[in-house]
């Protein structure tokens, strides 16, 4: 019994095919996890998703950054070890095999080959030898002659490169893995472990970030973002690590001259480009450069990429419209920059405005998608690929802002307002969106525009119609107009009372309050009729409110005004659920953009690229260079034994053997003897 | 597509007059395209155009019918361009454009021809009809011709929309599904000739029909056929090499899986007498996976090189990247088992079939169920 040491057993296990295949399977399964669970999200998202019990469990398992987790790196490490062990184990026999011609093979063993044939020779042994060697050379074989007693063995081989391919391909895997590890976050992990670096939450100013969260110029592997507003400069990159950030010093300062943002007519982005100036911090030298997507730029061993863009703090002018019935001041101007928080004054005292974003334009499809299509479905999908089978009418509907209003209690609602009125169903409105939860879509209140293209008339009308102090007057005027002069006083008083009640309910809760009132007080059969009456009262009162403000208005509204009044009632009803003391209208803007560049230093890249090249060469060599060994034993008594072997079993081997057999038999001027091989399927 | 050939005289000495005419025509076409469209290409793209020359020359030399195929594709595409006269509106007015060779119509014809070819191959297999199988072959050739011509015309049409919109039609899920169908069809036709049997057609054409069905659904219910301009990340010469290489991989894996299905059926005694010999099926399956693996490796590496330029890092475990990695691991394991262990038989056939599921998920599933940087074609 041979004693086998543990190390030897381990080496054999690591270099075994079974272990390699198991590793590949485990790696595949482990990789799936990271595609199912979104990686590197803010930790709060995971907390919401999994709850307080599972969140820390999954965090411990590293599921939020699977590909950087220790266990994943360990699997990759094993792949490197296993592949290396495999190469080491195969190296010796393979090299020996590549060099050898096996010219000492015995006749008995050649006769055992799956592919072999015997045939008589019709010429001298020496002449046969010359012919065979010549044939083999023409066929791309290298051969060696081994004279023996009563015979000569010509041993030839070709395609040994397939073995080199093995080393190339497997060595490449090792190279790629090592390169990948260098560029991954392993170096960062080590620095955090050994260099006492700590992540910070990233909410403070850059200058306040402590030294322990800053990485120096000597850090040789990183990937971070550099945020630069137009006209500003940056000399640090921000690395997102786990749930916080680290700051990476750069050896240069980057300032942004201008950010270019171009769009196609469909609103799809077409070009992002940053005109930057890079200044070397030591020499003070600077130069200009334009960085675009797909056109990165390398400086001082650091590559800068166009990653994304943001608003760089655009300057906005807003007009605040009060929504209270009796405001101290109806409108007010304010200035704010995108990204800023502003404590509001006046009507909105106690609220904080958080200006989230500004969009200089919005491309929307304004086509009527409900209109019936022309022609059959097939017909519509023939022709050129440029043709649109869906209705499209892409229009720029102008700038918009999105902001939050936070009250003293810290509760916030989010708002989205368009600067310009947008046409819908034949009339134009200021769209004012609101949502209580970022996960919900915006619900829009449609404020109709007046003859001057402003929302002002709507606000004026609203102040009158929703002001309880005006209700008596409105009800009186309405009952006068509605009932005519011949009606009795009791009748008029009842009408006036109903109108007052209607206005009161509407001012409290809009159409919803009226609906509830009807449901609770009026029998089901008469509800429709009652609703109709209430609506007539509201429309009539709205008209009276309009006439109060416009004494020179005609007796009855024209069609446009009629539409305006009905739209106004709808949006007034919605406005009671708006949840804000003011509506902020975008009045003017001066856009400031910011670019986000990605700065990376990846020392492993050359290794990975070299590995990739070797991998391709190796794979092709392994799969497409065919190793063949051909043996021709020329016996003095006028017979030849031909045998062929290959490192693979495939149909090509059968075909090659048949081809060589026939060619050699003809060359040596004799018919082939009956062969034990089956006829090749493709003969 | 094999690098070696059964005839062993040096390649150049084996070329006949037809090969040289083909090569000259190819060179003429490439140079003409370079002269005509040079201003729309950057240096890399011009290099890619010139590199297609030796690639297609080799293809034509090794696989003779490919020469006629390429000529037919060029003929149809040039005829269409001629009829367009630079005016997109003519797609609606000119009869031949509207009903035959505008890009959408050509792709519709491709779809129809693939369906009929599937039927013909099935009929041939079940009724042992040589005529039906021959018809299947011819129809598949025609379908592939209409498909490539359709894509070439689509390429031209995209430039008619605007020179800033124009791009090679391999940029979204719709376009690559057309490409997938064609490449799978061509790979099949290659093996059909090499192994001198049409009995595998019914199986391979089934998977193409499935792809075409998806394509039609995508067209009719999602209007995906409309040419869209490229977002900045896709505006790169890398697209011209990365995507086609990928789809040679996907096409070959799909083909291997269908041969695997045929193999498994034959092993169960179903259609056993009508299908090619088990060694043939096994060999085609291996050849397909080998070529698929080689090209998939290239495609993934090209993708990594592109990612380094567009996203700043050559690998970042984006879902599409990760699934490509899983597909690669899967076939790497398959090849290891077969080549090193010398394993054959039902297990490898099953593995190839399951491999198609993994591949399909990487191809379509990722776009449907996962989000990431590669979301160019959502459903």
Interface residues (C-beta under 8 A of the other chain):
Chain A: X17 X20 X21 X24 X25 X27 X28 X31 X32 X34 X35 X36 X38 X39 X66 X67 X139 X140 X180 X183 X223 X264 X266 X268 X269 X270 X271 X272 X292 X293 X294 X295 X296 X303 X305 X306 X307 X377 X378 X381 X382 X383 X384 X385 X386 X387 X388 X389 X390 X598 X600 X602 X605 X608 X609 X612 X615 X616 X619 X620 X622 X623 X624 X625 X626 X648 X649 X650 X651 X655 X659 X681 X682
Chain B: X2 X3 X4 X6 X8 X88 X91 X92 X97 X98 X99 X102 X103 X104 X105 X108 X154 X157 X158 X160 X161 X164 X165 X169 X195 X196 X219 X220 X223 X225 X226 X227 X228 X229 X231 X232 X233 X235 X236 X277 X279 X280 X283 X286 X290 X293 X294 X297 X298 X301 X304 X305 X308 X309 X310 X311 X312 X313 X314 X315 X317 X319 X322 X323 X325 X326 X329 X330 X332 X333 X335 X336 X337 X339 X340 X341 X342 X366 X370 X371 X372
